[in-house]
Amino acid sequence: MQLLIIAAIALIGYMLGTNLSAGDPKVVVGILAFIGILASFAKPFTILIVLLMAAPFHGIARAFFLSPTSALWKEFLAACLAIGWLARQIVRRQKLRPNGLNIPIGLFAGLAILHAFTSPTLLQGLYELKKMIPFIPVFFFVANNPLTKSQLKKVMFALLAVGTFTAAIGIIQKIMGGGWLIENGWMFVGRNVAYPQAGFLRVWSTYGGPGFFAANLLVFLFIAASLFVSQDESINKKRLLLVMGTLFTALVFTMSRGPILLFGIGMIALSHFSGRKSPLLIVAIAVLAILVIFPAGIRERAAMTFGEDDASFQFRMWFLFNVGIPDMIAHPLGAGLGTTRGFNYGVVASLAQTTGLTGDFQRLEGGTENGYLHVGIQMGFPGLVLFIWIFLRVFTTGFGIFRRLQDPYLKAIALAALAINFWVTFGNMLGVASDAFPLDLYYWFMVGILVSLPDVEAMSESEEGEAEET
């Protein structure tokens, strides 16, 4: 029944997007009203699982359903969770569970909504709002509806399964080198646009690009690594090693230097906080594999990092000091959503060859390639402060929860959530990691799981106590 409801939502969204104007307010209101009605019948846990597992295949779904509204299927499912949860909260007169994150996240979402109306056009503001906060409701849902330990294990298994599957697709892309797979539209493989002369082959599996693929592989890697260092004896460590090997191989084949570097740093942090040495051994093996086993092109690309030949890095620095910071100073309260300006790698390559990145570049349409600039320019210094506050608050709250937990499996999940927060915090310096789908979905889900873990442990202990009494 639940799956039929979800299918009906996607189908009606597709039909509306095909036959009516996607910008028609009546269409939007009609969709939301329909979702509100269906949400009361849907089982939330089923919707959550479908959303998490289907997210990596969003690019394929868009290729089959060429409707603006049908591309919003993921927001439809998130709306199902949010509306259903809000309706139950109001009917039962329940308050939000205190967790230390409700206020900063709620304020940030509220300020983002406000700035959507200060955008040059309302449509532009709403489009950026859709990218910035669509999955914050997933945090509130998960934080206020703690999963049981059994459900949590099912979700983690599902995430690792879908992550390993997409990683395997990426590895197959690399081995086959495209060919008929590209010609028939089954897989997407591209070369490094900034350095076409080097001929780097970068894979991105079912995602929108190698950067998106790498960003999400890190989420799965940190979950697998955290479970691997866990003291829970019921976990099959040999299978996790196989999963991690597959994920890491795909990560290297994306040729995304930042995520690969942050993987190493994150594993060192995992070793420190878990008190286990195995993550350090994994990092050593990974470095050795890059130096000895993987193709030489990977080492060549890594050697370019931060050098004069690294056009993307050079342009990031230029953009930061010549466009980003001046724009923030010029609009201290924010210029409105959808007003960031950036660059694309094709233009970067051209500028690198013709001007050496020293010319007076025009301001180009695109992303800022920096999550903090992205928020600061649009939402001003108040939005930037709230944005940073969220990440810092996740660290402080999460470490407190990690230390108090006794269950080894739940401690591993807390560690994974902290590692993912570390990745997104630093990933925002390399790009706009905070609204890169489906990384943003997984981030808010894991943060919600993190603050709910004390309740999960309490429920688990209660169930064990009842079992012993019977």
DOBALO-890486 format. One record per residue (C-alpha): residue in three letters; x, z, y. Coordinates in pm, whole numbers, plus 32768, in hexadecimal, padded with zeros to 4 digits. Example, Ala and Ser with C-alpha at 12.3 -4.5 7.8 and 13.67 -1.06 7.14 Angstrom:
2
ala	84CE	830C	7E3E
ser	8557	82CA	7F96
END
This chain:
470
met	8000	8000	8000
gln	8114	8060	80F2
leu	81D7	7F20	80B0
leu	809C	7E52	80E7
ile	8069	7EFA	8237
ile	81D1	7EAF	829A
ala	81AA	7D44	822E
ala	8067	7D2A	82F6
ile	8115	7DA9	842E
ala	822E	7CAA	840B
leu	813A	7B8D	83C1
ile	8058	7BD7	84E7
gly	8186	7BFA	85CB
tyr	81FE	7AA5	8555
met	80A9	7A05	858B
leu	8088	7A99	86E6
gly	81E4	7A26	8745
thr	81A2	78C7	86C3
asn	804E	788B	875D
leu	8051	795C	8898
ser	813F	79A8	89B1
ala	8232	7ABB	894D
gly	822F	7B36	8AB2
asp	80B5	7B5C	8AC5
pro	806B	7CCF	8B05
lys	7F29	7CB6	8A3D
val	7FF0	7C45	890D
val	80E0	7D6A	892E
val	7FC5	7E64	8958
gly	7F0B	7DCB	8832
ile	803A	7DE3	874F
leu	807D	7F4D	87AD
ala	7F0E	7FAB	877C
phe	7F0B	7F04	8628
ile	804A	7FB9	85C2
gly	7FB5	8101	863A
ile	7E89	80D3	8554
leu	7F5A	8071	8426
ala	8058	8185	8460
ser	7F55	8289	8401
phe	7F41	81F0	82A2
ala	80B1	81A7	8265
lys	819A	8295	81AF
pro	82B6	82DF	82A5
phe	83CA	8300	81A0
thr	8378	81A7	8112
ile	8383	8108	826B
leu	84D0	81B4	82B3
ile	856F	8134	8170
val	84F4	7FD0	81AF
leu	8577	7FD9	8315
leu	86D0	805A	82B2
met	86FD	7F6A	818F
ala	8672	7E33	8236
ala	8739	7E5F	8379
pro	8878	7DA9	8307
phe	87AA	7C73	82B6
his	8713	7C55	8411
gly	87DD	7B19	845C
ile	8753	7A69	8329
ala	85F0	7AD2	8384
arg	8619	7A3C	84E0
ala	8692	78F6	8448
phe	8554	78D7	8377
phe	845A	7950	847F
leu	84A6	789F	85C4
ser	83B1	796B	8692
pro	8417	7A54	87B0
thr	8323	7B5C	873C
ser	8380	7B43	85CD
ala	84E6	7BA2	862B
leu	8456	7CF3	8691
trp	83FB	7D58	852C
lys	84F7	7E75	8533
glu	8462	7EFF	8673
phe	830A	7EE2	85D0
leu	8378	7FC1	84B2
ala	841E	80B9	859E
ala	82DB	80BF	8667
cys	821E	810C	8526
leu	82F3	8240	84F0
ala	82E1	82AB	865C
ile	816C	827F	8691
gly	8112	831B	8544
trp	81F6	8444	8588
leu	8177	8475	86EE
ala	800D	8466	8677
arg	804E	8574	8572
gln	810C	8649	866F
ile	7FE8	863C	8762
val	7EDA	867A	865C
arg	7F98	87A0	85C6
arg	800E	8819	871D
gln	8171	8830	86A2
lys	829C	8851	8789
leu	83EE	87A9	8762
arg	84E0	8865	8684
pro	85F8	88F2	8760
asn	8745	884D	870D
gly	8812	8830	8849
leu	87E7	86B6	8863
asn	867A	868F	88C4
ile	86BD	86C0	8A38
pro	87E7	85D4	8A70
ile	8754	84C3	8992
gly	85F9	84E7	8A2C
leu	8687	84DD	8B8F
phe	8758	83AB	8B3F
ala	862C	82F2	8AAD
gly	8555	8353	8BD7
leu	865B	82DE	8CD2
ala	8682	8195	8C15
ile	850A	815A	8C29
leu	8514	81A4	8D9E
his	8630	80AE	8DD7
ala	8574	7F9F	8D1A
phe	848C	7F97	8E49
thr	85AF	7F80	8F40
ser	862F	7E44	8E98
pro	8626	7CFC	8F5E
thr	8503	7C93	8E80
leu	8427	7D67	8DA0
leu	845B	7C7D	8C75
gln	85D3	7C9A	8C9F
gly	85BA	7E15	8CAC
leu	84D7	7E2C	8B7D
tyr	85BC	7D48	8AB5
glu	86E8	7E27	8AFA
leu	8616	7F5D	8AB4
lys	85C4	7ECB	895D
lys	8737	7EB7	8916
met	8792	800C	89A2
ile	869B	810A	8917
pro	85B9	8070	8808
phe	8634	8155	86F1
ile	8645	829E	87AB
pro	84E9	82E8	8717
val	8590	82DA	85BF
phe	8666	8402	862A
phe	8538	84CE	8695
phe	847A	8473	8559
val	8594	84D2	846A
ala	85F8	8609	8530
asn	8493	868D	852B
asn	8439	861F	83C9
pro	855E	8698	82F3
leu	858D	85D5	81B3
thr	85AC	8690	806E
lys	8703	868F	7FCE
ser	867E	85A2	7EC5
gln	85FE	84B0	7FCF
leu	8747	84C9	808B
lys	8808	8467	7F52
lys	8723	833B	7F20
val	875A	82CB	8087
met	88D5	82EB	8070
phe	88D5	822C	7F27
ala	8801	811B	7FC8
leu	88EA	8101	80F4
leu	8A22	80E7	801D
ala	8978	7FEA	7F39
val	8913	7F03	8055
gly	8A63	7F33	8102
thr	8B23	7ED7	7FC6
phe	8A43	7DAA	7F8C
thr	8A7E	7D1D	80EA
ala	8BF3	7D6A	80C7
ala	8BFB	7CA2	7F83
ile	8B55	7B7D	8036
gly	8C65	7B8C	8140
ile	8D77	7B8A	8039
ile	8CD7	7A5D	7F8D
gln	8CCD	79AB	80DD
lys	8E42	79E8	8108
ile	8E97	7973	7FA9
met	8DC4	7837	7FBC
gly	8E25	77EE	8123
gly	8CCD	7771	8182
gly	8CA4	760E	8100
trp	8B4B	75C4	8075
leu	8ADB	7726	80CA
ile	8AF8	76D6	823D
glu	8A70	7576	8218
asn	8935	75F8	8170
gly	8909	7719	8261
trp	8930	7828	815A
met	8A5B	78D8	81F4
phe	8B01	78F2	8344
val	8C7A	78DB	8363
gly	8D38	78A7	84A6
arg	8E99	788F	8526
asn	8F2A	796B	8635
val	8EB2	78B8	876F
ala	8FB5	7957	8855
tyr	90D4	78CF	8780
pro	905C	7787	86E2
gln	91C2	7714	86B2
ala	9202	783A	85C4
gly	90E1	77D4	84E5
phe	9074	7934	848C
leu	8F47	7935	83A7
arg	8E65	7A5B	83FD
val	8D34	7AAE	832B
trp	8BF4	7B59	8394
ser	8B17	7B58	825F
thr	89A8	7B78	82C3
tyr	89F1	7C00	841F
gly	8A03	7B55	8572
gly	8B7F	7B4C	8586
pro	8CBF	7BE7	84FA
gly	8CB4	7D03	85F6
phe	8B53	7D65	8590
phe	8BB3	7D50	8421
ala	8CE8	7E2A	8454
ala	8C27	7F29	8521
asn	8B2A	7F5F	840D
leu	8C2C	7F5C	82F7
leu	8CC9	808C	839F
val	8B7D	8146	8384
phe	8B70	8109	820C
leu	8CE3	8154	81E4
phe	8CC8	82A6	828F
ile	8B9B	8306	81BB
ala	8C52	82A4	807B
ala	8D96	8351	80E7
ser	8CE0	8492	8146
leu	8C35	849F	7FF3
phe	8D82	8453	7F4C
val	8E2B	8586	7FE6
ser	8CFD	865D	7F97
gln	8D20	877C	7EA0
asp	8BD2	871D	7E04
glu	8C2C	86E6	7C96
ser	8AF1	8618	7C56
ile	8B7B	84F7	7D28
asn	8C1B	83D9	7C68
lys	8D68	83B4	7D20
lys	8DDA	8282	7C58
arg	8CAA	81BA	7CC8
leu	8CE5	8229	7E2E
leu	8E4B	81A8	7E1B
leu	8DC5	8056	7DAE
val	8CC8	8059	7EC9
met	8DD1	80B8	7FC8
gly	8EBD	7FAA	7F4A
thr	8DAE	7EA2	7F70
leu	8D4C	7F1A	80CB
phe	8EB3	7F2F	8145
thr	8F0B	7DD3	80C2
ala	8DE2	7D41	817F
leu	8E49	7E08	82B6
val	8FA5	7D6E	82AF
phe	8F12	7C11	8281
thr	8E4A	7C3B	83C5
met	8F9D	7C41	8478
ser	8F0C	7D45	8568
arg	903A	7E0C	85D5
gly	8F89	7F29	8688
pro	8EA9	7F8F	8564
ile	8FCD	7F79	8470
leu	909E	805C	854F
leu	8F7E	8150	857E
phe	8F48	8159	8406
gly	90AA	81DE	83DD
ile	9081	82DE	84F2
gly	8F2D	8349	846A
met	8FB9	837B	830E
ile	90CE	8459	8399
ala	8FC1	8528	844B
leu	8EFA	853D	8306
ser	902F	85C2	8256
his	905D	86CD	835F
phe	8EF7	874D	8365
ser	8EBD	8737	81EE
gly	900B	87D7	8197
arg	9049	86C2	8097
lys	917B	85E0	808A
ser	90D3	84BB	7FDA
pro	9068	840A	8120
leu	91D6	83FD	8188
leu	922D	835B	803B
ile	9114	825E	8070
val	919F	8206	81C9
ala	92FD	81D8	8135
ile	9273	80F3	8025
ala	91AA	8030	8129
val	92DC	7FF9	8207
leu	93AA	7F8E	80D9
ala	929A	7E9A	8070
ile	9295	7DFC	81CC
leu	9410	7DD8	81CA
val	9437	7D57	8067
ile	92F3	7CD6	7FCF
phe	9213	7C4A	80E2
pro	9257	7AF1	8180
ala	936B	7AD7	8287
gly	9271	7A69	8393
ile	91EA	7BCC	83A0
arg	9342	7C55	83F5
glu	9376	7B42	84F8
arg	9231	7B9A	85A7
ala	9286	7D0C	85A0
ala	93DA	7CC1	863B
met	932F	7C1F	8769
thr	9276	7D5E	87C1
phe	92B6	7DDE	8923
gly	93BE	7CD0	895B
glu	93CD	7BB1	8A52
asp	932C	7ACC	894E
asp	9200	7BB3	8926
ala	9114	7AFC	8A10
ser	8FE7	7BD7	89C5
phe	90A5	7D1A	8A10
gln	913F	7C8E	8B4D
phe	8FEB	7C1D	8BCB
arg	8F49	7D6A	8B74
met	9046	7E19	8C52
trp	9011	7D1E	8D69
phe	8E99	7D40	8D4F
leu	8EA9	7EBD	8D4D
phe	8F68	7EDD	8E93
asn	8EEB	7DA8	8F4B
val	8D7C	7D9F	8EEB
gly	8D05	7ECF	8E27
ile	8D81	7FF5	8EF6
pro	8D3A	7F4A	9049
asp	8BD5	7F00	8FD5
met	8BA1	806C	8F72
ile	8C23	80E4	90C2
ala	8B45	7FE9	9176
his	8A11	8064	90B4
pro	8A47	81D9	9075
leu	88DB	8209	900B
gly	88D4	80CE	8F3B
ala	8889	7F5F	8F7A
gly	876B	7F58	8E7D
leu	875D	7EEF	8D12
gly	87D0	7D90	8CBF
thr	88C5	7D73	8DE1
thr	8A11	7D8C	8D29
arg	8AFC	7C66	8D36
gly	8C10	7C14	8C46
phe	8CB8	7AF9	8B90
asn	8CBE	7A33	8A52
tyr	8DEB	79E8	897A
gly	8DD8	7871	89AB
val	8E0B	78A1	8B1F
val	8F1B	79A2	8ADE
ala	8FDB	78A6	8A0D
ser	8FBD	77A0	8B1F
leu	902D	7892	8C2D
ala	9151	7907	8B57
gln	91D0	77A4	8B32
thr	919E	7731	8C98
thr	91DB	7860	8D74
gly	9285	7967	8C9E
leu	916B	7A57	8D00
thr	91EB	7A75	8E64
gly	90EA	799E	8F19
asp	8FB6	7A03	8FE3
phe	8EBA	79EA	8EC7
gln	8D49	79B8	8EFE
arg	8C5D	7AC2	8E7F
leu	8BCD	7A3C	8D3E
glu	8A8E	7A85	8C86
gly	8AB0	7B5E	8B50
gly	8B0F	7CBD	8AE7
thr	8C0B	7DA0	8B8D
glu	8CC8	7DDC	8A46
asn	8CC6	7F4E	8AA1
gly	8BA0	8030	8A53
tyr	8BEE	8126	8B6A
leu	8C00	8015	8C71
his	8AC6	7F7E	8BDD
val	8A05	80C0	8C18
gly	8AB5	8123	8D5C
ile	8A6F	7FDB	8E10
gln	8902	7FD3	8DAC
met	88A8	8147	8DBB
gly	89AA	81CA	8EB1
phe	8A78	8303	8E95
pro	894B	83DC	8E2B
gly	890F	82F7	8D00
leu	8A81	82EE	8CAA
val	8A97	846B	8CB1
leu	8968	8488	8BCA
phe	89FA	837E	8AE5
ile	8B45	8437	8AC0
trp	8A8F	8585	8AA4
ile	89D6	8508	8970
phe	8B18	84B2	88B6
leu	8BC1	85F8	8914
arg	8A8A	86BF	88BA
val	8A7A	8618	8764
phe	8BE1	8688	8727
thr	8BAC	87F1	8793
thr	8A5B	8818	86E5
gly	8AD0	875D	85B0
phe	8C0C	8828	857D
gly	8B41	8968	8594
ile	8A50	88E5	848C
phe	8B71	886E	83AF
arg	8C12	89C7	83B0
arg	8ACC	8A7D	8361
leu	8A5E	89A1	8240
gln	8AAB	8A1E	80E0
asp	8A2E	88FC	800D
pro	8B59	8811	7FCC
tyr	8A82	86D7	7FCA
leu	89DD	872B	8115
lys	8B30	8782	81AC
ala	8BA7	8627	8147
ile	8A7D	8586	81F7
ala	8AC4	8656	8330
leu	8C2C	85DF	8325
ala	8BB8	8476	8303
ala	8AD2	849A	8431
leu	8BEF	852B	8500
ala	8CD5	840F	8494
ile	8BCD	830F	84FA
asn	8BA6	83BE	864A
phe	8D20	83A9	8671
trp	8D11	8233	8626
val	8BFA	81EA	8720
thr	8C9C	82C6	882D
phe	8DE2	8204	881C
gly	8D3D	80BD	87B7
asn	8C95	80B8	890B
met	8DEF	8085	89A0
leu	8E18	7F47	88D3
gly	8CB8	7EBE	88FF
val	8B50	7F2D	892B
ala	8B40	7FDD	87DA
ser	8A1A	80B6	8841
asp	8921	7F95	8844
ala	89B8	7EB0	873B
phe	88A9	7E86	8635
pro	8897	7F11	852C
leu	89B0	8002	8589
asp	88CC	80A3	868D
leu	87BF	80D9	8584
tyr	88B3	817A	8492
tyr	894C	824D	85A7
trp	8805	82EA	8619
phe	8799	8319	84AF
met	88DB	83D1	8454
val	88CE	84AA	858D
gly	8769	8509	8534
ile	87D8	8558	83D1
leu	88F8	862B	8459
val	881C	8718	8524
ser	871E	8731	8408
leu	881D	879A	82FE
pro	87EB	8915	832D
asp	8678	88E1	82E2
val	86CD	8803	81B8
glu	87AF	8914	812C
ala	86A4	8A1F	8165
met	85A0	894C	80AD
ser	8694	890D	7F91
glu	86DE	8A7F	7F6A
ser	856A	8ACE	7F70
glu	8524	89CE	7E5E
glu	863F	8A59	7D8A
gly	85B9	8BBB	7DB9
glu	845C	8B53	7D4D
ala	84EB	8AA3	7C1B
glu	85A9	8BDB	7BB5
glu	846F	8CB4	7BD7
thr	83A8	8BCF	7AF2
END
